[in-house]
Amino acid sequence: MIANPMHRQVLILASAQALFQTVSVLVMTVGGLAGAQITPRPELATLPIAAMFLGTALMTFPASHFMAKAGRRAGFLLGAGLGIAGGVIAAAGIWTAQLYLLSLGTLLVGAYQAFAQFYRFAASEVADDAFRPRAISFVMAGGVVAALLGPLLGRLGGPLMEPAYLGSFLILALVSLIAAGALTGLKMPDAKADHVDTHKGRPWAEIVLQPAYLVALFGAATGYGIMILAMTATPIAMQHHHHDLATAATVIQLHVLGMFLPSFFTGSLIARFGVLRIMLAGVLILTTHVVLTFTGTGFTSFASALVMLGVGWNFLYIGGTTLLTTTYTPAEKSRAQATNDMTIFVVGLACSFSAGGLLQALGWQTLNAVLLPWLGLAALALIWFAARGRAAQTI
């Protein structure tokens, strides 16, 4: 048993993250394929994945507000309950061959995600200053389990029952139930103990217009948006190039390992080299992903590109989260965190919904090539902010 209460809470949050991320990765692995099975329109195949991000975007502010009143633990348990309901409803959509019922289920999974995205912030709240970057990284590292389980469960559940993918979404509901059980051991401060007067904080516009806030948000949104666009398109692109579900699931598995394995040392790298350098490294690694997509459409090309996609996302997302935590006070955290996550998931929604149509119109390689200007803007923003900080130190 872990004696340090701070470490124990971070371990529970990391476990919850692993289970939640398993659910998310499962949807990313089979959601587009399940949608394509139901609808004859290729541009609507990724609607279930887009619905998941819509659910997250719609629920981010309500989730933050609910937890500000009822506490983190109550909110996290409610989120897991929504995941259970979402899995059952999505399975019903598969059973009845109704795309919109399937998408309603994944919408609820997205609502679960809205609550779960605050696990990393909860970790920063239970950790002291020295441990905070590592606490965020350790919680994100829970995704390593998801990298193994998510694609595996999606693949196993695909042919488990008829019609295909029915079993995948029933497994999703079961994993959400296990997550709820894990979260019952969480002991965050209760709502009264954690209550702060949000009216004492700065106005919302003053918080979000800070250069550090904007750079943190843009960096995290860039990493997330590019990752979601490419990840959503990958199983369908691989199917177009005659790869089977097992092969696509393996590539997604390697991708998610790339997303979360670096979390074991990303916090240490940030502490050693600084958050801006790590975020800039993330931009460069995402550029490598784009370059690798031009090496072909075989398994090795898809796998190597998707691993780089995962690592680049990790550096930008954890770096952005770490930088963001320096921009607000306890009285401002609810608004600051919710604005950040809602914006990121609106970007994710747009990218996931457009992935099917862009892939159909542009093809796999051109779809990735058009991401280069976005990455260029992110690099310029980070370089500008670093130069601004150095200039301020010389005054």
Protein Blocks (a to p, Z undefined) as FASTA:
>chain_A
ZZblmlmmmmmmmmmmmmmmmmmmmmmmmmmmmmmmmpmcfklmmmmmmmmmmmmmmmmm
mmmmmmmmnojklmmmmmmmmmmmmmmmmmmmmmnopaklmmmmmmmmmmmmmmmmmmmm
mmmmmpcfklmmmmmmmmmmmmmmmmmmmmmmmmmmmmmpccehklmmmmmmmmmmmmmm
mmmmpccddfklmpccfklpccfklmmmpmklmmmmmmmmmmmmmmmmmmmmmmmmmmmn
opafklmmmmmmmmmmmmmmmmmmmmmmmmmnopklmmmmmmmmmmmmmmmmmnojcfkl
mmmmmmmmmmmmmmmmmmmmmmmmmmccfklmmmmmmmmmmmmmmmmmmmmmmmmmmmmm
nommlmmmmmmmmmmmmmmmmmmmmmmmmmmmmZZ
